[in-house]
Amino acid sequence: MSDQGYVVTPKTPGIVAGRIFIYGLLVLAGVYFLLPFLVMVLTSLKSMEDIRTGTLISLPRQITLEPWREAWGSACIGVQCEGIRGYFMNSVRMVIPAVIISTMLGAVNGYVFSKWRFKGSEIIFSLLLIGCFIPFQVILLPMAITLGRFGLAQSLTGLVMVHIVYGLAFTTLFFRNFYVAVPDDLVRAARIDGAGFFTIFWRIILPLSAPIIVVTVIWQTTQIWNDFLFGVVFTGGETQPVTVALNNLVNTSTGVKEYNVDMAAAIIAGAPTLMVYIVAGRYFLRGLTAGAVKG
Amino acid sequence: MASLTIEKVSKSFGQVKVLKDISLEIQAGEFLVLVGPSGCGKSTLLNLIAGLETITSGNIYIDGKVVNRVSPRDRDIAMVFQTYALYPNMNVRKNISFGLEMRKVPREEIDRIVKQVSGILQIQELLNRKPSQLSGGQRQRVAMGRALARNPSIFLFDEPLSNLDAKLRVEMRTEIKLLHQRLGVTTVYVTHDQVEAMTLADRIAIMKDGIIQQFDTPRGVYRDPVNSFVAGFIGSPAMNFIPCKVREMGGEQGVVLRTEDERDFSLPVPPEAGPLGEWVGREVLMGLRPEFISDSIPDLEDNSRAHEIQCPVKVVEPTGADTLLFVNLNGREVTCRVHPDRAESPGKDMKLVIDMSRAFFFNPETGERIRD
């Protein structure tokens, strides 16, 4: 990316006032968006006693980590009281292969659709793109039947398959658009040098793809981790992902509603996607614009 | 080294015919330049020779063998691209050795070749750098090094100098010529720059609209163009085209030039310039290079083909060694090349000498040269 030039503006009172207004507005918006999260964190650190007597945003009188321990290891989901730990691990076991496989296939697809076009490849690409616009709900029933035929109903493997297939449209689109900006002459030069389809991919194209791999991995991780609908439909009991378990945890009533445990569980369930953004967010923006601006 | 024969090659992209019945032949060691305006099909022809595109009909022979269906890697060619196409993730050494590695050349042999090639091109100090750390000229050298390393039987160049600045372009041009003289490898070079074409080529193929207009030596295309397109394309500044009516002048044919201030000058046409007998009373296009409308012509005394005219100067453009004058003849802007000391200032009258033995005449409808 090229350096951004700075425009030096004179500091007249009007401009200063404008700046104060802009920053004030931004801070206000920031507070507005962060407030719910703050409430979640505060609530998760309070005891039930504390919650009943205090207000929504009052600080905990005594910080307790008990709700977190409970949410993780002993909260009741349905009839089982083992917390969300197992379901969290389900999600991890689902996300890792689904993200890796859909990203890899997307990379190869994008490579073909940009550098090895064949008769009809544009049509196939367009058809694939339709996948980006199909609502989840539409494919639920046919997908359930298909998984059943394959003997993958109610299994984590089945869910991984669903996410790979559903993610392929997006990952292909990402990689294809990125590779379109990679000069064709590189592939031609490599072909004359004697490299074949996969050698060119491994040795020339893939090493250039770091920005778009980061984008795709973040996108896919977020999508798949946060998915609820596929999880609730295509898995059951032991194999459910954490999003479904969170829902069940909150809806399982054993007399008192334990808001602090609910909040802790919600934060745990949301933490991985948050982490991915914090760690790789910089690359995310860079990668999104990398395809658009050449050089 | 290998000879190259192209036999009635056509190429279509869908309904669009990009190349129509191209035939060319060069001997081993010759330097062929494909030149023409953009969109004439010259790069497509190069890609066909490289095997990066498949031909629609016809045959391509390398060293007498048909290579129509041979893949690029097995054609024993190397190519230098306009964009250099250096692998961005590899350093210079890797860029040069990649092709050798793909061909399973032993390690020690690769090291020896890289050393030799980087010596020839003087890029030894750059071997560990990435392409992004190189200047345009250095990238150009590395791209050539990559091609050299393979020791191919044919070199292909696709406008290799067009991304360089003017000074570097001239330097690299000379270097390419030297390299060819030294190594003697058969070379096909694509450019849109006629100066590059003239300076480098043993043979030039001038292309337009997917057709070869003329295939000849540099001297041949300059001295003996087949049509007004070739005549106008080769030579800098470009040839002047002046519409004239052919008249009978005492047994000979001649043309009349009218200046801006309505003075007429009759110029007899020598028979070697064009047989205009059939064209008396009709209009033709006279082609005159700027260098043959000058302040004086060497050996003027014995040159009965030189004729003087007087006309007002409109614009003066000094280029250093020569000065270009623009005058108006028969309603056309005409460029003349004169000695800087003898150039008149704009608005003044100037005496100019035209060497009619170097005039060409073209059919104004078809652009074909009028010749025996």
Interface residues (C-beta under 8 A of the other chain):
Chain A: P183 D185 L186 R188 A189 A190 R191 I192 D193 G194 A195 T199 R203 I204 P207 L208
Chain B: N47 A50 L52 S71 P72 R73 I77 A78 M79 F81 Q82 T83 Y84 A85 Y87 P88 N89 F98 G99 M102 R103 R146 R150
